[in-house]
Amino acid sequence: MSLVDRPTADPGIVNPELRHQHDEYPVHLSGLIQPHGVLIAVNPTDWTVTRVSQNITAQFGKSLENVLGKPLNHILPTEQITQLQAQLQSQADGVTHSQLSLNTASSVINLNCFIHQTQTEIVVELEPIAEMGTVQLMAERNRLHQAINRLQQIADLDQFLQTAVGEISRMTDFDHIMVYKFDAQQAGQVIAEVAQPGIATYLGQHFPAPDIPSLVRRLYQTGIYRFAPDLNAVSVPIIDLDRADGTPPLDLSRAILRNVDPCCVTYHQNMAVNAFLIIALIKDQELWGLISCHNTTPRSLSHSARSDCQLLGQFISAELANKVSQEELEHVIKLGNILSEFVASIAQAENFKQALLQPQNRLLDLVGAQGAAVCLDGEVTLVGETPPLNQVEALIEWSDSHIKTNLFHTHQLDQAYPAAAAYPAVASGLMLLKISQIRQYYILWFRPEVPQTITWAGNPTDHLSVNADGEISMCPRASFEAWQSNVKATALPWQQAELDNAIDLRNAIIGIVLNKADELAQINLDLERSNHELASFAYAASHDLKEPLRGIHNFSNLLLKRYSEVLDESGIKRLQTLVRLTQRMDMLIDSLLKLSRLGQTELTMEPTDLQAIVERVIEVLQASRSDATAQANIQIARALPTIDCDPILMGEVFTNLLSNALKYTKQAHPIIEIGYLTPEEQSEIAIPADVASTKKAVIFYIRDNGIGIRDRHHQNIFQLFKRLHERDAYGGGAGAGLTITKKIIERHQGKIWVNSVYGEGTEFCFMLT
Amino acid sequence: MLTAVDKSLFVIEDSDEDFEILKIFIEDMDITNPIYRCETGDRALDMFYQEGDYKDVEPLPHPSVILLDLNLPGTDGREVLGLLKGDQRFRDIPIVVFSTSSDPADINLCYEKGANGYLVKPVATDELEKIVQSFAEFWLNINTPPQLT
């Protein structure tokens, strides 16, 4: 590939093929070096020169013919070559530096010598040294020590890096020093900067990933600094020994002198940069960022200063793990606080949904979102900036079939879910937390696309002009615009702490739900136990209590029947009382038994014609209580409806209420009315507040003109064995009828109450829901 | 093995009072069939299976009917019913349950296990008398018990 058909390094490249070419363009095979030094490649077996840079003639006065194919000692003294060989032995895969001097016809040249080995050859790079006194050298050394001492005192990452760029600025005298940090998408952001007055600043500025092609990143990762003292200098070609046989180009990956790629030159010159030194920052074997030193004018830098910067870079890299950004730390702490407060309030909440949704900001701050949707049992509630409800529902539906993990997150939702292209401004980023798939308990958080989020520091276009030839080349302006197009429909990535918070929230909710389930299970267990005990009690009451009762009853009767001649009148009376008391006790036990069974048996709900039920009840009552019932006037106001209920139990309700109406009266001809009122007709009847607040339903009533009930007894008439009258008044009774009636109504999720005017009559009302 | 049928009544009842009353009511009817009684289910089973105290005792002839109380100490009446009705040798002996329990669950369970009748013990003496005498009249006088072939 010639330079002509290089793709322009347009970072907005959307064509993946072009993008790949750009990313993988082999800058290390350019066959060119910068002109401020000489490169010689030798054969590792016999140390004969295989390639040499064309400027060897200009620099050392050696002709190419005298060098190529010849032993290296045609260029360097033998003892220095021996020294180099020893160096290479000791450090096989790095670049080692030494100093040597070369006698040319006219002078002695002091040189920095860098030596390293490629797959095929040994590469020797020679760079003339500008004279430098020992005092200056000492000063440089001290500066490095002081810099390291100062940096070791700082714990906060941002401050640490800011101090570091200050130190490097002093060590290099370059006029613009920046630290770039790469995010997970390889986009860079300037996070520390020192700039001389008049230099455009880029602090906070984002740069898209393609600004640094992938291959170049990999070269940085070797940890070797990149130094270009003059971007205007013309590159020097490397001349091969066998120019015709298609020798593969020399691998310049670790060559200090490797030329600067034209694209990179343009890029920097567009920023008015003419010299740079770039040092990689590597954390956990990954390229974490770069220290970039720029100078507007060409600028040389001694090897010792460069290697001091490299050392400082290595120190910074090593320290990165120990420094925590105070800002990030505060953010993480804040997130943690929100989470714990959140969890505490959910744990105490009666209403789980309310606790999630109120206050709204808490749900959003938990993961740094601007909008959220809470889906409980498929019912969606929106909070903050979100897509419209129908779109959110569609997204949830899509997630049901496409997302199987408990936590899904993306900062480019439309890549996964194309329909999201309709609303990038509110939901380019999505974090989806599935608390329960089965019950559809989901929380979705949304983030807008980046330009809505980021405020730009400075204007990168102020001091710039676009290339005159109109070519889209890499310049900060193009880069910025490209970046903007790049972040279309892209949100800020979710941070680990935010994802952790979501997972912690899920665990907390599940924990709370499980706790509640445990509590419930415990309550159920207790309930089961007490039900069981109640059943045992009822059983005991029916068997064990009744047995002696029968004995007393039967033996009293035996005495009455077979020994009446030996008993006097009062003895007989007392035995009769004994018999009566056992009968009464039997009745009480039966009522109790009935009540306990009522609580345990399942209702048999079915559509029931109440009219037929009530007619039958009246018939039975008339048959058994002929005297009072015959005289009574029992009216059904209008045909009663058919409702869902347990027919046998409802029959019992009407039996109890009707027989009470017949019993508790002084009228010779009692009038009893049975009827019902629809919700629209209920204004004419008194309804207690707790009933009125529940669902509207039909109210049934049984009205009599009997003796009435005093207000103070309206509640306790429903208590078990509670009677308002003497034991035998109004036909006696166990005092369980109304208790059983109330229990039946409650088993139907209904309410029963009484309205009465003492001395005028009573009206029992009940509502089934 | 039980070999003969002697038209006896076999009562399994733990309450002395209940048994005494029962006897009185049956005696009032001039019924002379022998009445045997066991106070516990275990004892009754020992008699039928010739175990325990009845190991070396001549097996009892089959009664015409067994009157069984459900609420027994030790082995419960429901179990006794299940065992006898589950055993081919005793399955044909009519068993009538005589219990205080009017719980539908109890009643249905007994019929499921093969009971031939279920009588609820009432508290009222005259009612009890009526029940006991009807029972005795039917099972000891009217009904034809299973015959040995």
Boltz contact constraints between the chains, C-beta under 6 A:
constraints:
  - contact:
      token1: [A, 542]
      token2: [B, 100]
      max_distance: 6.0
  - contact:
      token1: [A, 542]
      token2: [B, 101]
      max_distance: 6.0
  - contact:
      token1: [A, 543]
      token2: [B, 71]
      max_distance: 6.0
  - contact:
      token1: [A, 543]
      token2: [B, 100]
      max_distance: 6.0
  - contact:
      token1: [A, 546]
      token2: [B, 100]
      max_distance: 6.0
  - contact:
      token1: [A, 547]
      token2: [B, 15]
      max_distance: 6.0
  - contact:
      token1: [A, 550]
      token2: [B, 123]
      max_distance: 6.0
  - contact:
      token1: [A, 551]
      token2: [B, 17]
      max_distance: 6.0
  - contact:
      token1: [A, 553]
      token2: [B, 123]
      max_distance: 6.0
  - contact:
      token1: [A, 554]
      token2: [B, 21]
      max_distance: 6.0
  - contact:
      token1: [A, 554]
      token2: [B, 125]
      max_distance: 6.0
  - contact:
      token1: [A, 557]
      token2: [B, 125]
      max_distance: 6.0
  - contact:
      token1: [A, 586]
      token2: [B, 123]
      max_distance: 6.0
